[in-house]
Amino acid sequence: MKNIENYLPNLKKEHQSDKILDDISIYRDEYGIPHIKAKNSYDAFFGQGFATAQDRLWHMEYDRKRAYGKLAELVGVSGLVNDEFMGKLNLISNVKDDFDQLDKSAKEMYVAYSDGVNAYLNSKDTLPVEFDLTNLTIDLWHPWDSLAVFKVRHIMMGVFEGKIWRSSLLKEFQIDKLVNLFRGYEKNNLVIVPPEKLFDGEELDPTEHFSNALEYIDALSEIDIGSNSWVVGGEHTVSGKPMIAGDPHRGLDTPSVYYQNHISSDEFDVIGLSFPGCPGFPHFGHNKNVAWCVTHAGSDYQDLYIEKIRNINGIWEYQYEGQWEPVIEDSYDLSVLNSETMEIHSYKTRNGYILSFNNDNTKAISFRYSATEEFNTGFNVIRQMIDSKNSDQMENNMNGWVDPCNNFIFADTNGDYGYINRGKVPVRNLLNAWVPVPGWDKKYDWNGYVPFNELPRIKNPKNGFIVTANNKIPDEDYPFYLSLDSAPEYRARRITQRIKSHLEKGKFDSKSMLAIHSEIISIPAQILTKEIKKINFENLSYSELQKYLIGWDGSMDRNFVAPTIYSEFRYRLNKEIISGLLDSDKADKMLNAGGRGAPGHLRTLSARFISYIDRNNTEYLPNGYENWTSLFEQIFIESCDYLINKYGNDIDLWKWENVHKTYPVHILSNLFPELSDQLNPPKFSISGDGDTPHNAGYSNVSRFDVVATSVARYMFDIADWNNSRWIVPLGSSGHPGSKNYADQGYLWKDDKVIKMQYSWDVITKNYQLQIIKKK
């Protein structure tokens, strides 16, 4: 048995480098969070790279291997699914091209960061335990590797999987059976722009688009292929300055996806959350003048194309506008850990990289993506953000942002605050939005992007606050297509209600801003429970279980039994309704699928079911039931029988805390099960679900394990930066043997936060110091 504590970096040892221009000081607080003090920008980013490598070297290498389609080199055959997809995209060629075209200051940032990483690699300090376990070493870090790390973290956040899902339904079912499954965002639900506006647009009708797609969709028959933020203006705060809070929702990675750190030079002083392996603070942070944060916008910037393919004398060609053009080919060798070496190929058409061919190699699917379509200027923006002096400058800097498309909120010390839907959304035929389209027809080409000055935005709104929670962005008057799907309004609605309720009592301070993070009332639970209460059970045992929902306010509290009964009930309700609309096999696939295709559709469709039930509209009521109450009685009985069979008759064992837990798993724990207890962070019981601002989405496959949750919580106090707070679900260190591997998790699970220290007077007097001396 290995002692994993023997593989920790020495965080006190003095280092030397001939690369830096002056000495660098790295101060660490009790949570291991680094605060890097330098005298110039190069040294600041060098220090950021050095400290990140100390804490997250395995994490960085994992993401780099993922990006380049070489994950199997680290984890064996389990990495091949990733590599067969990412390898086809030839990301290394793309990021090298991006790096070559960066402006001078951005290029210097990535070079300095990689120099810092490599300085640590050359320091001969102990490598993380994972490298010893796999008997692997690590190559030097290149500046473009940082771009690859950023891209691989976001490529699967697009919407292309939804287009595959819709095309699969179109191949199996008649159009008239599908129309009611795709109606879009509901009326009277909150949009982001303008604030508090209720959507009043028409329902979607996919009939024409699906009919057009039927002309070519058979070509696919053999081809296998969340977050919250809110800002309150100074007129509503005790300090008189804006306050920002929020939390990004992602899968719970081990270690945490975000890395807390602070870098300072004579030119800037910035603190926030970074992606290990990438410099700057692209999503969350503040300098001395401006704070910023994001939520996922859900915009549509990824398309799929059906290609006509042929092979003439060993040369691959594809058809475009009646002409045959050569496919660009590339390949690389992949050395699979504990297995054989294999060759991975990539093929590129004018529409993008090919994901898959049909059986006789006459058709293929290619993938077009804004981040790989042309030079990605967003990597310049990451550097520009750091120097932003005010809200106007920050907003203007977003002109170059490409991917991912975000709901971007910002506020400055002048008291101004705002929102912009940053990112590049292509302008193209609306059929592209629904399904894969003919790659040989130019009418499906992209025709530029939504103009920057036309992107949805808000500045100092009259109502005094802005809320984003992945809900629909623009109202019905917006002239450009952004996306088909959005998250239901539930989280946005509850946050808005909390803000307005508090303003009736007084102004916001840090405590009341942070309290919104703990909001666990589920709107769907309130609606369904209201109907469940109407049931008159003849069987006393079901009546007793019904009592757990009578008087329940929809709070997904981990100490309650009601959330478990409700969640099982809702799962079975969705299955019954979808089985009636399609069939039981497709219902099972939709409920149990991974990715963003079927699950995204389920989220939208399930919200519509809730709305119809609330209005007693029986359009979605399955055949064989007189009304919703009769269906609910049957589903409630089935749900309770299942829970009794799974958890037993001791109802205390049904409490949400016993069935709704995080299960963070280290990528190597299955390869080395004897070390799994040391590699895997602790499990935590948490409140909430996927519909509550306190987000804790669960799996339908392994009900009710938490699979997506808040991967950071933050609050920026613009009037007093030192009053800002943050927390992550594990810790700052990626070393399983470190005391900072999961220490913040014990606070995070109880909605506690820690100080985001910005004052260098406090930092230099109280935190542990490490020096990198100029050689």
N, C-alpha and C positions, 0 to 999 in steps of 0.2 A: 504493500500500500504506500503510495507516494504521499509525502508531506507537502501539500500544495502551498503552504506558507513559505517554503524555501524558494519559491519562484516569484517572489515579490520584488519590484524595483526598489532601489535605494533612493528614497526621496529626500535624503539629507546630504548625500555626497556632492561635493563640488565638482563641476565639469568645466572643461575648457573647449573653446572652438576658435578656429582661425577664420571662420566665416562671418562672425558677427562684428558689428562696428563698435560695440561697447558692451559692458557687462549687463547681464539680464538677471533679474530677481524673480523667483517663483515662490509665492507665498501660498500655503495651503491651510484652509480652515479645518475644523474638526471633522467635517464630512469629506475631506480630501479634495475639495473644489479648488482648482488652481487660480490664483490671481497673479498675472504676469506683468511685471513692471519693466519697461524698456525705455530707451531715450529716442528711438526712431522707429518708423513703421516696419522696416525690414526685420529688426530685432524682435519687435512685438509678435509678428507672424511666425518668425523662427521659434520663439518661445512657445507659441500656441501649438505648433507642430511637435516640438520636443515634449511638452507636457502631455499632449494627447497620446503620443506614442508610449510614454511611460504608463499611462492608465489604460489604453485601449488598443494596444498593438494587434492582438489577435482579432479583435472586432474590426479593425481597419483592414487587415488582410482578408478576413472573411468576406467583407463587402467588395474588396477589390477582385477577389476570385469570382464572386458571384457576377460582377459586372462583365468580366472578360470570359465568362462561360467556362471557368476552371474550378468550380467549387468542389468537384469530385476529387481534385488533388488533395483537398483538406479533409473531406469527410467520407470519401469512398463513393460507392454506387448510389447512395441516397442523394448525392448531389447531381446526378445525371439529368433529372427532370429540369432543374434550373439550367444546366449547361447546354442541353439540347435546344432550349428556347433562346437563351442569351447569346449562345455561340452563333446562332443564325443572324443576329443583329450586328455582329462585327463592331461592337462598341469601341474597341480600342482605336480603330481607324478614325471613327467619328470624333472621339475626344481629342485625339492628336490634332486633327484639323481645327477643332474649336480653340485649342490652346494657342496654336500658331497665329490665330487672328485676334486674340485678346488685345486690349489696349495696354499701354505700358504699365500703369499702376496696378492693374489687375494681374498681369503676368508676373510682376514683381511679388505680389502677395502669394501666389501659388508656388513660385520658386522658393521664397523664403520659408514657407510652411514645409515644403518637401525637404529643404536643407535642414530644418529643425528635426524632422522625423529621422533623416539619415544620420544626423549627428548623434541621436540617441542610439540608433542601430550600431553605429561605429564605436559607441562608448563601452561596449563589451559588458554592459549591465545584463542581468539575468533576463532571458527571454521568458515570456509567459509559459505556464505549464502545458498549455495546449500544443506548443511546438515540440516539446519533449515527448508528449504522449503520441503524437503522430510521426515523430522522428523526421520533422521537416524544418527547414530554415526559411528565412524570408528575404526576398530580393529588395534592393534599394527602392525607395519611393520616388516616383516621377511626378512632376507637377500635374500632368494630365490625369494621373490616377485619382486625384481629388475630384476632378470633373466626372470621372466614371462612377465614383462612390455616390456622388449626388444623384446622377441619373438613375442608377440602379435602385435607389431608394424611392423613385417616383414613377418609374415606367409602368408599374402595375396599378397605379392610381388613376389611370385613364379609363375610358369607357368602352374600349374595343370589345371586351368580353360580352357586353350587353348586346352588341351587334351579332355576335356568334349565337347567343342565346335566342334572339328574336328569329334569326334565320332557321335555327333548329325547330322552333315552333311552327314556322311557316311551311316547312317541309312535311310536317306530320299532321297538321290540322287545317281545316277549311278556314278561309279568311273570316267568314261570318262568326266563327267560334272564337276568334282572337280579338275582335274589335273591342269587346268590353274589358279586355285585359290591359289595354294600352290607352288610357284616357288622359294621362298627364296630371299636372298639378291641379288640385281641387280649388274651386272658388271659395272665397272667404277665408283662405289660409294666408298667413303672413308671408310677405316678400321682404327682401333686405332693402331694396331701393325702390321707392323712398321708404324711410323708416315708418313702421307701424301700418303700412299700406296693406290692404287685403286684396288678394288676387281676384280679378274679375274677368279673366279671359275665357275663351271658349275651350271646351274639351278637345283633346286631340282625336283625330279620326285617321287611323293608319290605312284605311281601305285602299285608297289610291296608291300609296307607296307599296303596300304589300302586293297589290295587283301588278304593278310594274315590275316588282322583284321576281314574280313568278316566271317571267320570261327567261331568266337565267339562273335562278336559285338552285335548280337541280344539279348544277355543276359542283355544288358543295357536298353532294351526297356521299362522296368517298374521301373527303378531306377532313382530317381530324384536327381539328385545331382547339371620417366624421369629426367633427370638432366643434367647440364653442368659443366664442369671444364676444366681449362686450366692452364698450367704452361709455363712460358717463362724463358729460361736459362739466366745466368748472362751475357753472351756475347751479349744479346739483351736488356739489361736493363741499365738505367742510373747509377744505384748503383753498377753494376757489380755482383750482387747476384740474384738468381732466385726470381721470384714473382709468386704467385699462386692466382687464383680467380675462382669463380664458384657459383653455386646456385642449391640446391636440389629442385626437383619438386614433389610435393605431393598434395593430397587433402587439402583444406584450413580448418584446424581444428580450433575449438574455445575451449580453447586458442591455441596459436601457438604450433605446435608439438615440436619445439626445444626451449631449455632454455639456454640463454646466461649466462655464469658464469665464474669465475676465481678462482682457488685455488692454494695456495702456502704453502710450508713448507721448512724446511731445506734441503729436498731431491729433491724437484721439484718445478716448477713454471709453471702452465699450464692454458691456457685460451681457451675457445671454446664453442661449442654447445653440450648440453647434452639432453637426453630424461628424462623428469621429472619422477623420480622413479628409475633411473638407474645411478650409479656413473660413473665417468670418462668421456671421450670424444671420443666415438667410431668412429664417422664419420668426425668431423671437429674440428681442433684445432691446437695449437702449444705449445711446451715448449720452453726453451731458445735456443734449438739447431735445432729442426726439426718442420716443419709444415706439415699437412696432410689434405686430403679431399677425398670425394668419389663421384661417380655417380653410378647409378644402372646398373649392368652388364647384366641383363636379362638372366643369365645362367639357365640351366635346372637342378634343384636339388630336384624336387618333382615328384613322379610317382603315378599313380593310378593303382590298381590291381582289377581284377574281381575275387571274391572268390566264390568257391562252399561251401555252408553252409548246415548244417542239425542240427536238435534238437532231441537228444535222451534222453528221460526221463528228460527233463528240462535242459539238458546240451548242450550248443552250441559247435559245432565242425566245423572245416574247413578242406578242403582237400589240401594236398601238396604231390606231387610225389606218388600218389596212396594211401597215408595214411591219416587217419583222426586224427587231433590234436585238443586239447581243446582251445577254445576261452577264453582269459582272460577278465573277466567281472568286472565292477565297477559301482558305482552309487552315486549320492548325491541328497539332497533335495534343491530345488530352491524356495525361498520365493519371489514371484513376488509382487512388490510394488502395493498396491491397488487391489490385486487379490489373487488367491489361490496359495497354495504351490504345486509344481509339482516335479516329480522325473525325473532326467536326467541320462541316462545310457551311458556307454562307453564299446566298445567291441574291443579287440585287437587280431590280427593275427600276424604271423611272418613278414608280409609285412607292418604292421602298423595298425592304428586305423580305424575301419569301419565307413564310413560316412553315408551309407544308405543301406537298404535292398530292395529287390524286393517284390512284393505283397505276394508271397507264401513263403518268407523267405528261398529260395533255392539258391539265389545269393546275393552278396553284393559287394560294392565298398570299398576298403581300401586305405589309404593314407600314402605313404612313403615319408619322409621328412628328409633331412640331419640334420636339427637342432634338431630333436627328435629321430633320428635313433640310436645314441650312445652318449657317453659323449661329450658334446659340449665344446671343449677346447677354443672356441672363447672368453669365459668369462674370461679366463686367459689373453688373448691378450689385452683386454681393459686395464688391469692394466699394462702390459708390455709396451704398447705404451707410457705411461706417462714418463717412464724412458729412452726412446730411446735417444741415444747420437748423432746419425748421420743417414744418409739415409740407409746405409748398415744394420745397426742394426734394423731400422724400417722395412725394407723389410724382413729380416730374421724372425722378430717377427710374420709376417703374416703366417708363416708355420702352426700355430695353428688355424687360422681363419676358421670358418665354414660357417656361414650364417648371413646376406645375402651375396651373391657373389657380390663384388663391383669392379668397376674400381677405384683403389686406387692410388692416386697421392701424392708424398711427395717431400720435398726439404729441404736442411739443410744449415747451416751457412758456411759450407766449400765450398759451391757453387755447390754441387752435387744435382741432382734431378732425379726422375724416376717414373715409373708406374709398377704396378703389378695387374693382375686380381686375387684378393684375394678371397678365399673361396673354399669349397670342392664340386666338381662336380663328381657324381658317374660315373663309367665306367659300361656300361651295353648294352644290345641288343638295336639296333637303333629303333626297333619298339616301345620301351618304350617312345621314344621321341614324337611319333605321337598320340597315343591313349592309353586308359586303356588296360592292357595286362593280360593274364591268371596268376592268383596268384598261381595256382596249378602246374605250370611248372617251374622248376628251371632255365631254360635257360633265364628267365627274371629277375633273381636275380641280385643284385648289386655285382660287383666284384672289390671292393676297389674304390679309387678315382683317379682322374688325379693327377699324382705325382707333388709335390710342385715345384720341379726343372723344370717341364715341363709347368708350368703355363705361359701364355703370359706375357712378361715384357719388359720394356724399361729402359735404363740407359743413361743419358746424350747424347741424340740423336744428330746426326750431323746437322740436320736442326734447332736445337735450341729451339724447343717447342713441347709440347704434348697437344692434344685436345681429350676429351672424351665427348660424348653427347648421350649415349645409342645406338650408332651405332654399327655395327658389330665389334667384337674385333679382331680376327685373320684373316690373309689372307688365301688364298686357300691351302697353303702348311702346315697348322697346322694339326697335326695327330689325335687330339682328338676331339670328339663331345662336344660342349659347349651349343649350343642352336639352335633351328630352326629359331627363329624370332629375329629381332633387329629393333630398331627404324630407320626410313629413315635417310639418311645422311644430311638432310637439315640444322639442327642446327650446326652440326659439320662442314659442308661446309661453312656456313656463319661466324662462329668463325674463322676458318682457313683463310678465305679470309680477315677478319678484321685484323688478326695478320700479315699476309704477306703484306697487304696494308700499315699498319703502319710502318713496318720494312723498306719499301722503302723510308719512310720519315725520320726515325730516330729510336731511342731506346725507350723502354717502361719506363714509370714512373707510379706512382699510379693512376694518372688521366686517362691515356690512358688504363691501365688495367681495371679500373672500367667502362670505357665507353663502353666496350663490353657487359656489362650487359644490356645496352639500345638498343641492336641490334634488330630491329623489321621488317626487310625485309623478306618477305615470298617468298621463291623460287617457291613453287607451284602457288602462286598468280601471279607471273611474267609470268609463262608459260601459265596459263589459260587466263590471260588478253590479252596476245599476240594473242590468237585465237579469243577471244571475239571481239577484234578490227576489225576483218575481216568481221564481219556481217554487211550487208546492210539492215537496217530495213525500211520497208515501213511506219510504224507507227511512227510519229514524237515524241510521248511521250517516246517510247523506245529508240529512237535515243538520246534524251536528257539525259536519264538515262545512256546510254552507254558512254556519254561524261565524266562521273565521273571516268571511268576506262581508258579513253584515256589520256595518259601522266602520269598516276599513276605508280609509280615504285615498287608497291607491298609492300609499307610500311603500316603495320597494326597499323597506328597511330590513337589514340582514337579521334582525332579531325576531322577525315576524314569520308566521307560517303562511299567511295569505299570499305573498309573492310567489311562492312555490306552486300553490294550487292554481293561481291565475296564469302563471307561465305555462304550465302543462296544458291548461284549458285552451290557452290561445294557440299553442302549437297544434293541437288537435282540431281546433276550429278552422285554422288556416288550411290544414290538410283536407278536411271535409269539403270546404267550399271550393278549393282548387281542383280537387278530384271531380267535383261536379262540373266545373267549367272545362276541364281538359280530361284527364284520367288519373287514376291512382299512381301509375308509374311516373308520370310527369310531375305530379304533386310531390312524390317522394324525392325526385331529383331536385326540384326547386327548393324544398325544405332542407335538404342535406348537402347541397352543392357548396363548394368553396369558391374563391375568387369574387368577382364583382358583377358577373352577368346575372345568373339566376337569383342570387341573394339580393341584388339591387332591385330586380323586378318584384321579388317577394315583399321587400320593404314598402314599395310604392303601392302594390296591390293590397297588402294587408291593411295599410292605412285607409284605403278606400272602403274596405269591408267595414272598418270601425265607423267610418262616417255614415255609411248606409244603415248600419245597425242603430246608430244614435238617432237617425231620423225615421227609423222603422220603415225604411225602404227595403222591400224584399226582393229586389232585382237579382241579388246574388244568393238568395236562399236556395239551397240544393233541393232537387225534386224529392218528394216524399215527406216533406215537413209542412205543417200547416202555417207555422209562424216561427219567428226567431226563438221564442220561448221553448217550443217543442224541441228544436235543434239543441238549444243550450242545455236542456235537461239531459239529453242523451250524451252530449259531450262532457258535461260535468261528471256524470256517472263513470264514463270511460276514464276520465282523468284521475278521479279518486281511486278507482280500482288499480290503475297503473301505479300510482304513488304508494298505495298500500303494498302492492306486490314488490315494489323496488325498495322502499324504506321501512316497511313494517307498520304495525299498529300504534307504535309510540309516536304520536304526532309531533312531539318536540324534535324528533329527528328530521322532520320535514322543514324545519326553519331554514330560511333563505341562506343563512350563514353556513349551514351544513352541506348545501348542494351547489352553492354559487361561489366558487373560489377561483383565484388566479392559479395557473399552473405553469409558471415560467420554467422552461426546459433549456438547458445548455445544449448546443448543437452536437457535442461529443458524448453526451451522457448515455446514449444508446450504444455507442461503440465501446464505451468503458463503463458498463453498468456497476462495476465494483466501486466506482468513484462518483456515482450519480448523486449520492447524498451530499457530497462536497461540491460538485459542479453545479447542481441545480439550486437556485435561490429558494427561499421559503415560500410556501403557499399562503395566501391571505383571503379571508372571507370579506367581501365588500358589498355594500348596498348598491341599489340602482339596477338598471338594465339598459338596453339599447335606445330606449325612448326617453330617458331622463337625462337632464344636464350632467348629473353625476353618472357618467357613462360607464356601463359595464355590460357590453353585449356578450351574449353567450352562444354556445354551439348547440344546434339541434341534434347533432350526431351524438355527442357526449353531454347530454343535458345535465346540468346547466353550467358547464365549465366556462369561465370567462375567457373569451378569445380576443376581444377588442375593448380597450379601456383608455382612460386618461394616462398618456405616457409622460405627461408633465402638467403641473398646475403653476400658474404664475399670477402676480398682481404687480403692476407698475404704478407707483405713486409719483406722478410727474412733479408734484410740489416738493417732495422729499425723497430722492432716489434711495436713500438708506432705509426708508420705510417699506421698500418693495420686498416681495416674498416669492418663494418658489419651492418646488418639491418634484422629485421624480419617483417612480414606483420601485426602483431598486436602489442604485447608488451611483456615485461618480466613477468608481473603479470598475474595470472589467476583469479584474483578477479574482477568481473564486476564493483565494486564501486571504483576501484583504478584508479588513474590518469595514471598509467602505463599499463592499460589493453589493450589499442589500440593506444597509443601515437606514436609509431614508424610507424604505418600504414600510417599516414599523410605524412611521409617522404618517406616510401617505395613506395607508389603509384606514386611518382614523380621521382623514381630512385635515391633518395638521400640516403646517408649512414651516420653512426655515428662512432665516434672514438672507436677503440678497445683498450682501455687504458691498458698498460702492466707495466708501470713504477710505482713502489710502492711509490716513492717520491711524484709523482703527486697524487696518490690515497689517501695516508694518509693525505695529506694537504688539499684536496678539497672535499672529499666525506663524506657523513653521516656515522657515526660510531655506531655500536652496538657491545656490548661485551658479550661473554659467558665466565663466570668466572669458574675456577676450584674450586669446593666446597671442 
